[in-house]
Amino acid sequence: MKNLNYIAELCQNHNGVFDNIARMRNECAENGAKKIKLKYIYEKNLDNFLQW
């Protein structure tokens, strides 16, 4: 079996706080993730969020 590369997705649960992102990145790495996808939403776009 080939080695799998796990990608962890960090959505808005980091609340834009760098310390949260760093902690989550470390936890992902400790649990086997080789890459992370960091996602954020600008506050000015939140009024359109429900239509997505």
Secondary structure as a PSIPRED ss2 file (coil, helix, strand):
# PSIPRED VFORMAT (PSIPRED V4.0)

   1 M C   1.000  0.000  0.000
   2 K C   1.000  0.000  0.000
   3 N C   1.000  0.000  0.000
   4 L C   1.000  0.000  0.000
   5 N C   1.000  0.000  0.000
   6 Y E   0.000  0.000  1.000
   7 I E   0.000  0.000  1.000
   8 A E   0.000  0.000  1.000
   9 E E   0.000  0.000  1.000
  10 L E   0.000  0.000  1.000
  11 C C   1.000  0.000  0.000
  12 Q H   0.000  1.000  0.000
  13 N H   0.000  1.000  0.000
  14 H H   0.000  1.000  0.000
  15 N C   1.000  0.000  0.000
  16 G C   1.000  0.000  0.000
  17 V C   1.000  0.000  0.000
  18 F H   0.000  1.000  0.000
  19 D H   0.000  1.000  0.000
  20 N H   0.000  1.000  0.000
  21 I H   0.000  1.000  0.000
  22 A H   0.000  1.000  0.000
  23 R H   0.000  1.000  0.000
  24 M H   0.000  1.000  0.000
  25 R H   0.000  1.000  0.000
  26 N H   0.000  1.000  0.000
  27 E H   0.000  1.000  0.000
  28 C H   0.000  1.000  0.000
  29 A H   0.000  1.000  0.000
  30 E H   0.000  1.000  0.000
  31 N C   1.000  0.000  0.000
  32 G C   1.000  0.000  0.000
  33 A E   0.000  0.000  1.000
  34 K E   0.000  0.000  1.000
  35 K E   0.000  0.000  1.000
  36 I E   0.000  0.000  1.000
  37 K E   0.000  0.000  1.000
  38 L E   0.000  0.000  1.000
  39 K C   1.000  0.000  0.000
  40 Y C   1.000  0.000  0.000
  41 I C   1.000  0.000  0.000
  42 Y C   1.000  0.000  0.000
  43 E H   0.000  1.000  0.000
  44 K H   0.000  1.000  0.000
  45 N H   0.000  1.000  0.000
  46 L H   0.000  1.000  0.000
  47 D H   0.000  1.000  0.000
  48 N H   0.000  1.000  0.000
  49 F H   0.000  1.000  0.000
  50 L H   0.000  1.000  0.000
  51 Q H   0.000  1.000  0.000
  52 W C   1.000  0.000  0.000
